[in-house]
Amino acid sequence: MARIVCVLLLAWLAAAEQEEAEGGKCERITLPLCQELGYNWTSMPNLMGHKDQKEAEQAMSPFSDILGSGCSLHARFLLCSAFAPLCSEEVSGSVSACRALCETVADDCKEQIKILSPTVMLDCSAFPLRANRKLCMRPPNASEAEPEPAPPSRWPFREHEPRAGGCAPGRARAPAGQCWPACGQDADYTREDKRTVDIWMSALAWASLLSTSFGLLTFCAEPGRYRYPERPAVWTAACHGAVALAHVARGWLGAEAVSCAGATLAVDGLGAPACVAFFVLTYYFTLAADAWFANAAVAWYLTAASEWSTEALERAAAYLHAGAWGWAGAWTAATLALRRVSADELSGTCGVAEGATAALVGVPRCALLVTAAALAAGAAPGLARVRRALDAAGSRRVGRLAARAGAAGLGYLVLAAAGTAARVWGAGAAWRGVWLCCGVAAGSWAWSRKSAAVWRRALCPPRKAPCCAPPLLRAPPGCKRPPVSRV
């Protein structure tokens, strides 16, 4: 299990590094026309798409007449910034000249550009615009270059509308410098949208908490009834109970107490203790619940396909615990180490940042759900065979138990898969509602007539019950209760 976690984390980190690096490694400039420009290192591919400097040198030859004419003082700097852009270890990606410089050179050398081959053209739109806050270079004697144009208006501001640090209404400048939804303001969603989501989330959180609490209390009242292979359902319910409790606490504290970090919503959740606490509770126990769902499939597979007894499964319970809690802990620690935690304006909660949901939500949850589905499919023939044999012998209890477990497992699998898909593809706050519905399904295994009988005995014990033992723990005379595993 630990090897699988390490491989998945290393693969995701390698993919993230590859996405962040826009160019290759820095290499010394060897182009004869691009020496002594104020920088000596470049990276390939360049702005024109050339893979190496030899290819770039061949592509520069059509512009030799422009360089020889002396029509512009900055023509050589402009062309070299396109064919051999600046590369530095302190900057992510390569840096070329600014668009204003390109437009100046194009205007100064328009006569020379006219006589170029039709296949050769100077497209200034490919160069970055400083007004859009994109990094670009100016030549050493930049005082002769034309000034940069004023930044275009990105939002339809009116004169009376406030601008917090140059950001759109409802947003403020975060500590990292970007514009982020302001705390207590309506940036991307209306107050009515947030109120509707809050009501639905609170209702589903309470439904999940009541369902899981009923199942856990039923287990505590009669633990011998839920031995392996049914025991993982108890731990699944316990995990979803913790998730529901975190949402209930968020509803009591308020969205701003959980999601805000200063004047804005939490961009880096590690800077807000309440945001971190909510994320750790919900993310860790959601993954642990899925891991215990997979453990349930493992237990039923070993029971049906390999004919393991209840006692054999109880002896292997320590491995199931290590796998479930370790899997959830490893992914939670990785997410915190990568600082991929941020607040959501609509739901007022904290979770995995938008850019990392596929790697930190889709990968771990899909791995567990696919594993559980495959094991359940492998166990189905064995369960059907056992059910036919028991039906022929007149014992239908195991058949009904397997049918109820299969129905509950299928419902949980569908809800968990739908919630994961909604989270990865960004379906607003709907994914949290679906995940809370998983908690309702996780406690459904206790919804039976036998559970009702257990609670009836607990709440209305017989009048002539012995005083030496509680009604739920009383055994008939001469009957010794066998020991029951608590894991």
JOWODA-V828690 format. One record per helix or strand of 3 or more residues. SS is the DSSP state (2 for helix, 1 for strand). FROM is the first residue (numbers start at 1). LEN is the number of residues. If there is no record, write none. Layout:
((SS;FROM;LEN) (SS;FROM;LEN))
This chain:
((2;2;19) (2;32;3) (2;53;17) (2;75;9) (2;99;10) (2;110;5) (2;124;3) (2;130;3) (2;142;3) (1;171;3) (1;179;4) (2;191;31) (2;223;3) (2;231;23) (2;255;5) (2;269;3) (2;273;32) (2;310;6) (2;317;21) (1;341;4) (1;349;4) (2;354;40) (2;397;28) (2;430;13) (2;444;3) (2;449;11) (2;471;3))
